[in-house]
Amino acid sequence: MSALTRRTAISRGPAPWLRRERPRLRGGRRVRIGLLFVSPWVLGFLVFYLYPFFATLYYSFTAFTGVGNPKLTGLANYSELFHDPLFRTALFNTFYYTALEVPLSTVVAIGLALLLNMNVRGRAFYRTLFYIPSIVPVVASSMIFVWIFQPSFGVVNSLLSDAHIQGPAWFFSIAWSKPTFVLLGLWGLGQPMVIYLAALQGVPREMYEVAALEGAGPIQRLRHVTLPMISPVILFNVIMSLVLSIQYFTQAQVIENPAGSPGTSTMFFVIYYYQQAFQDLHLGYASAMAFMLFILVLAVTIGLLKSSSGWVYYENEQQ
Amino acid sequence: MGIARPQVISKPLPPLPPAPPRPRRAPRKLGASAVKHLVLITVGAMFALPLAWMLLSSVKSAGQTLTFPVVWWPHPFVWDNYPRVLSSLPFGRFFLNTFLYCAVTIVGVCISSSLVAYGFSRLRWRGRNSLFYVMLMTLLLPFVCTLIPLFILYKHAGWIDSYLPLEVPTFFGSSVFSTFLLRQFFMTIPPSLSDAARVDGANEFYIYSRIILPLSKPAMASVILFQFIYCWNDFLGPLIYINTESKYPLSLGLALILGDYTTNWSWIMAAAAVATVPIVVLFFLTQRTFIQGIAITGQKG
């Protein structure tokens, strides 16, 4: 490397003042050195992302059990998917969970961040308290929630019965299982909350002062100053939480026994995928599911990005 | 693992802005402040209840956990639950496996992410930004889209039932979050520093290893911390690749407890506490590093 660098010291190509940066390195060499540094990731990308992605796409057109060669079957897996009632259930459950979890966690996380951003006593304490659940191991938090929402001896139903409410069976009720998973998700929203908090602290104080001078009340300030100013962060968090919700798996796998129960009320997309791939060894069929999931995530992300020009405010653009 | 990573990447806390001096309050403001506190205390209690209930339940007798309405305060305290649940399964092994998994991936992430981050920040070359965006896009790719071919690949390599499928990718920049964090940090180091070294004839690897890395200890500390928490909490990766019980990490061991002792809630909660308390203590000890971490990732660039 040192030899290479020394050779480039001899000035070649256009006059030094024409070249903007790194006067001693020409384009081609710069690309080579840059690629050398990022080569671990490039190799990893090719082997752990690009190849398996296209292999999944290929398997999705085959019948494959993992032994022997995959047999090409055209679009059979996809047409089977469209007629599979359990796949439809899995799609429905995933949409149900996502439609509850994403808006609720966004509103609650922003709400908590707004509270923490105000001048209240003990906010460092509250910030730590709201954040800690998000670092609790996911298996442990699942165990804790099974226990506090236990139908017969759980603390939540005990508190409800103090208020003369008969609590449901939560994780073990077809109607309540998905909302209970949403509650578990809300408990761990510390990460988006601190990201919103950081964004709120980046809003210039003068903007609030100007708004207040012009007679804007707290609600108007929230609508016309705070939310537009943090809208890029909202977009980022909503995309991340959508992508994660669509792939919801671990908690449902730990908590429900058998996975997907009660009934098929927690048969989420990836739970069904996991059963098809690793229990039934329908690898071709599971690959088709995986590719459908990719299309779904892609569509949702593109849709959000397209809509974002309507509601996301970028400071630099407007000035 | 696409799904697990963003979940457990523990975004650290931003520093609080300096609190403005408290003006003497008008009565109406006092009312508003009371409402704020009421909301904070209520929500705070809801956030604290699950952990408090875990700790309380973990020292109750089996009989005290099976009453309705519930008994709030354990009487007597049954500390014995902890040694008994820990000896019911080879938890020593599980801890050791988890620590090894953490240690190897920390080495992998520190080496590969810092090299890649250097290429994405301290060097300017055509195609750099496009490649960087490709790297960020991989965060959106669902993990199931690559899982089956990777599993088959690892099976041919004889890696199934070992930690290699989880460890080896970290040496190839699989931790996008760490790379991003280090890149953001590297960008804050003045370019003149590298230029001065280049004038003196230093090559890029020398600048990376002797100038940039020593200046990046705080960022590396954040990366190590996040990677440790990620591995400690990881369930999905080991679930897919580890089959033999003696090779289980803590997370899979815990899931065994939940399956084996379905009614012994004090044991289950003691096991949950064993996995949770160390990570919470670690969080309290390293809050500063957490704060630095988010300050770095929050920078624009």
Interface residues (C-beta under 8 A of the other chain):
Chain A: M1 S2 L4 T5 R6 A9 E21 R22 R24 G27 R30 V31 I33 G34 L35 L36 F37 V38 P40 W41 V42 L43 G44 F45 V47 F48 Y49 Y51 P52 F53 A55 T56 Y59 G66 L112 L115 M118 N119 V120 R121 G122 R123 A124 Y126 R127 T128 L129 F130 Y131 I132 P133 S134 I135 V136 P137 V138 V139 A140 S141 S142 M143 I144 F145 V146 W147 I148 Q150 S152 F153 G154 V155 N157 S158 S161 D162 W187 G190 Q191 V194 I195 L197 A198 Q201 I239 M240 V243 L244 I246 Q247 F249 T250 Q253 V254 N257 V270 Y273 A277 F278 L283 A286 S287 M289 A290 F291 L293 F294 V297 T301
Chain B: G2 I3 A4 P6 Q7 V8 I9 S10 K11 P12 L13 P14 L16 P17 A19 P20 R22 S33 K36 H37 V39 L40 V43 G44 F47 A48 L49 P50 L51 W53 M54 S57 T65 L66 T67 F68 P69 V70 I111 S112 L115 V116 Y118 G119 F120 L123 R124 W125 R126 G127 R128 L131 V134 M135 T138 L139 L140 L141 P142 F143 V144 C145 T146 L147 I148 P149 L150 I152 L153 K155 P169 F171 F172 G173 S174 T179 R198 G201 A202 N203 E204 F205 Y206 Y208 I229 W232 N233 F235 L236 L239 I240 L250 S251 L254 A255 I257 L258 G259 W265 I268 M269 A271 A272 A273 A275 T276 I279 V280 F283 Q287 I294 G298
